[in-house]
Amino acid sequence: MSGLDWGVVGAYFFVMLAIGLYATRRVDNVADFFTARGRIPWWLSGISHHMSGYSAIMFVTFAAVAYDYGVTVYFWWPMTIGIGVGIGAFLFAPRWNRLRAKHGVNSPLEYLAVRYNLPTQQVLAYSGAALKVVDIAAKWVAIAVLLQGFADIPLAWGITLTGVCTMIYMAFGGLWADVLTDFGQFIIQFAAGIAMLVAVMAHLSGFSTLWTMWGELPAGHGDPVAGPVTTTLILAFLLVKTFEYNGGMWNLAQRYMAAPSGSRARKSALLSSALWLIWPLILFIPMIAAPLIVPGIENGEESYIKLAQELLPSGMVGLLLAGFFSHTMAMVASDSNVITAVITRDLAPVLVRRLRTLGERGQLLFARITTVAFVTLSMGFALFSDPDGFIMTVVVSIVAATMGPISIPLMLGLLPWFKRHGSLAAITSWAGGIAVWAILYWGVEDASQPMTVGLPLLTSLALYLAVGFLRPVHTTAGNAIVDSLGEDPRAEAQPATPDAATLPPLELR
């Protein structure tokens, strides 16, 4: 990398920190810190939802799939997410928002203590928080691998640099910092992605490359299903991603909660869905075309790095690397904020009773301390992991496979068709799905990816439906919360405030 490239990367970090510090003036209490009190415009919420959904893993692991097998990577990953988010725009997005608008909920799991009971909330919170530590560690490793490939920076330094910068702006600015930096990162990513696409087309046959390259690529690279990607895997991912990207991945529920109303949260979800269907395809085209420009690479994870070094002039490599940072920091920042919300609102008050009596300033300080602690823990996990194969193992075999059992009780608990499904259905669903995953992951040597990803979620879904049908329950408080989520409050334009009259008091309030 040239001095100009390093200047671009340095400017990127400076701008992100400046935006984060600027956001502090918008944060007066934990409601601002976690949900911005519903003041984020729907279009900004939609862009943030999209940016928070993927990281530099796209340019390492998914670039390898594109290099080795072609366009199937699009049908396997972003297309399933785009369709899933589009479905969730009508089922889940408005309901997440109304939890905040009508009940003052600041954590996606906060409502579970009323909807089911406190033990159910705690089980889902602890298991999800543990999963997020591993998931974020994989994101740190991915960006560090890219830094090492571009500039020969040791993995430990790459993890530390990205982690500390993210930690600073998130601890000060909360969700506002996250959303505003997401927007800045989207602009950088757009410029970097278009630059790479233009460079690839200019190197090959111009604009016609978009339809002529398929005949020149290795056999099968134009097929929607190829290599390890099967139709079954795509369908399994569609099912998993519909739950994961509509709130099962807790940070994405926050984006809906932060919109001004339920109807506008739906619009933000539809915008994110459209971005998922269009923008990743533009990013993937250079990765798919890479065998024509840098053939013979044995490790496909290095393909995007080699492609950039081959095609981009000085300065543009730095912009591309800033784009990689933007992916990772967008996802990790949103994850750290929502985990902080879960710890601050759902976990810590159960363990330390004094935290329940903290004033607004005390709660905000505790949230910031928790943010620093969580990011530090995930960085430590990344520093001591083996980067060889770690990313793919975490993304597919662990996160995608276990997110389903965690998200089924959380997501279906919002819908009116499942009001009679109580805590027994929720706990049984979670435990059964996790057990099936553990058996497949550790006990079945030849378990396929579709089995590992899809079977735990299907088991969890089947158990939730069956137990709820066989052992229906009726709770006044739980039913009231579900019934209240069907429509927006009348004063839709007003900032959300907790409404003690409509929310049965949570046990920890």
Buried (B, 14 or more C-beta within 10 A) or exposed (E): BEEBBBEBBEEBBEBBBEBBBBBBEBBEBBBBBBBBBBBBBBBBBBBBBBBBBBBBBBBBBBBBBBBBBBBBBBBBBBBBBBBBBBBBBEBBBBBBBBBBBBBBBBBBBBBBBBBBBBEBBBBBBEBBBEBBBBBBBBBBBBBBBBBBBBBEBEBEEBBBBBBBBBBBBBBBBBBBBBBBBBBBBBEBBBBBBEBBBBBBBEBBBEEEBBEEBBEEBBEEBBBBBBBBBBEBBBEBBBBBBBBBBBBBBBBBBBBBBBBBBBBBBBBBBBBBBBBBBEBBBEBBBBBBBBBBBBEEBEEBBBBBBBBBBEBBEEBBBBBBBBBBBBBBBBBBBBBBBBBBBBBBBBBBBBEEEEBEEBEEEEBBEBBBEBBBBBBEBBBBBBBEBEBEEBBBBBBBBBBBBBBBBBBBBBBBBBBEEBBBBBBBBBBBBBBBBBBBBEEBBEEEEEBBBBBBBBBBBBBBBBBBBBBBEEEEBEBEEBBBBBEBBEEBBEEBEEEBEBEEEEBBEBEBE
